[in-house]
Amino acid sequence: CGICTAGKFESDAHACEGCAAGRYTDVGGKTACAACPKGYKVNALNTGCEACAAAKYKSEAMATHTVCADCPAGEVASYGAENCTKCDEGEAPNSVGDKCEPCPAGRVCGVEAMTTLVQSVACPSGHTCGEGTDKAKQFDHQCPAGYYCRAETEPSQQLTYMCEAGNYCWRGTKDYLKNRNKCSVSYFCPAGTTN
């Protein structure tokens, strides 16, 4: 009788048997199969362990599982993870699913269980939104007086649209209200007038 090969073990009856689901032997001659550590699954030949892919996990309670589980929506896991981590407000999983990324400037994140940054929404007009803006902070930064802001305005763009001559723009003026406040008779309002 020969030595059992990797992926098999020698049973009490001295026969070579395959390892049970989720267990392996990495070299021949073993009398028992081992379980992979947390964050790893048994390879297809039952001869070793391989790390769970990004956005997947395997906890200690899943030791006999043959596959890694997918992270719930809005959560991430790096390679070889034993659990998933929920992204904070103002963040969403990157395209790989291994880390959270801040919401891009000009956008607002905060949809519950966001799965990608594509689910972010435009910063409201009349305001500017920096990187990592969530729903609670989307109205914190108004466009400066003398200017108006369109939807998706980033802080670096807040001085892009100057209030047109003959009008004045208060702080927080939205693009569709840029001509609402006409200059009073007998007053001169050059471009960029604040009141």
Solvent accessible surface area in square Angstrom, and as a share of the most:
residue,aa,sasa,rsa
1,C,157,0.94
2,G,60,0.57
3,I,139,0.70
4,C,4,0.02
5,T,88,0.51
6,A,36,0.28
7,G,6,0.05
8,K,88,0.37
9,F,46,0.19
10,E,55,0.25
11,S,17,0.11
12,D,148,0.76
13,A,82,0.64
14,H,129,0.57
15,A,47,0.36
16,C,61,0.37
17,E,79,0.35
18,G,48,0.46
19,C,13,0.08
20,A,64,0.50
21,A,69,0.53
22,G,1,0.01
23,R,82,0.30
24,Y,38,0.14
25,T,3,0.02
26,D,79,0.41
27,V,83,0.48
28,G,35,0.33
29,G,41,0.39
30,K,80,0.34
31,T,100,0.58
32,A,67,0.52
33,C,17,0.10
34,A,47,0.36
35,A,37,0.29
36,C,8,0.05
37,P,81,0.51
38,K,87,0.37
39,G,0,0.00
40,Y,80,0.31
41,K,52,0.22
42,V,13,0.07
43,N,39,0.20
44,A,108,0.84
45,L,140,0.70
46,N,42,0.22
47,T,37,0.22
48,G,13,0.13
49,C,46,0.28
50,E,76,0.34
51,A,44,0.34
52,C,0,0.00
53,A,48,0.38
54,A,12,0.09
55,A,30,0.24
56,K,70,0.30
57,Y,53,0.20
58,K,2,0.01
59,S,32,0.21
60,E,121,0.54
61,A,101,0.78
62,M,24,0.11
63,A,33,0.26
64,T,81,0.47
65,H,89,0.40
66,T,71,0.41
67,V,99,0.57
68,C,13,0.08
69,A,31,0.24
70,D,99,0.51
71,C,20,0.12
72,P,74,0.46
73,A,63,0.49
74,G,7,0.07
75,E,45,0.20
76,V,10,0.06
77,A,5,0.04
78,S,62,0.40
79,Y,141,0.54
80,G,22,0.21
81,A,16,0.12
82,E,73,0.33
83,N,92,0.47
84,C,25,0.15
85,T,82,0.48
86,K,132,0.56
87,C,17,0.10
88,D,99,0.52
89,E,113,0.51
90,G,1,0.01
91,E,52,0.23
92,A,0,0.00
93,P,8,0.05
94,N,19,0.10
95,S,117,0.75
96,V,81,0.47
97,G,8,0.08
98,D,41,0.21
99,K,116,0.49
100,C,34,0.20
101,E,58,0.26
102,P,59,0.37
103,C,0,0.00
104,P,55,0.35
105,A,33,0.26
106,G,1,0.01
107,R,56,0.21
108,V,1,0.00
109,C,1,0.00
110,G,14,0.14
111,V,62,0.36
112,E,150,0.67
113,A,46,0.36
114,M,9,0.04
115,T,60,0.35
116,T,53,0.31
117,L,44,0.22
118,V,133,0.76
119,Q,76,0.34
120,S,8,0.05
121,V,69,0.40
122,A,39,0.30
123,C,0,0.00
124,P,32,0.20
125,S,15,0.10
126,G,0,0.00
127,H,15,0.07
128,T,6,0.03
129,C,1,0.01
130,G,21,0.21
131,E,126,0.57
132,G,27,0.26
133,T,11,0.06
134,D,16,0.08
135,K,103,0.43
136,A,90,0.70
137,K,113,0.48
138,Q,35,0.15
139,F,118,0.49
140,D,85,0.44
141,H,111,0.50
142,Q,71,0.32
143,C,0,0.00
144,P,35,0.22
145,A,39,0.30
146,G,1,0.01
147,Y,42,0.16
148,Y,13,0.05
149,C,1,0.00
150,R,108,0.39
151,A,54,0.42
152,E,82,0.37
153,T,5,0.03
154,E,58,0.26
155,P,58,0.36
156,S,103,0.67
157,Q,77,0.34
158,Q,59,0.26
159,L,111,0.55
160,T,80,0.46
161,Y,64,0.24
162,M,91,0.41
163,C,0,0.00
164,E,72,0.32
165,A,69,0.54
166,G,35,0.33
167,N,9,0.04
168,Y,45,0.17
169,C,0,0.00
170,W,140,0.49
171,R,148,0.54
172,G,14,0.14
173,T,14,0.08
174,K,62,0.26
175,D,39,0.20
176,Y,150,0.57
177,L,57,0.28
178,K,50,0.21
179,N,61,0.31
180,R,166,0.61
181,N,26,0.13
182,K,126,0.53
183,C,27,0.16
184,S,67,0.43
185,V,142,0.82
186,S,111,0.72
187,Y,161,0.61
188,F,173,0.72
189,C,13,0.08
190,P,63,0.39
191,A,54,0.42
192,G,22,0.22
193,T,22,0.13
194,T,60,0.35
195,N,132,0.68
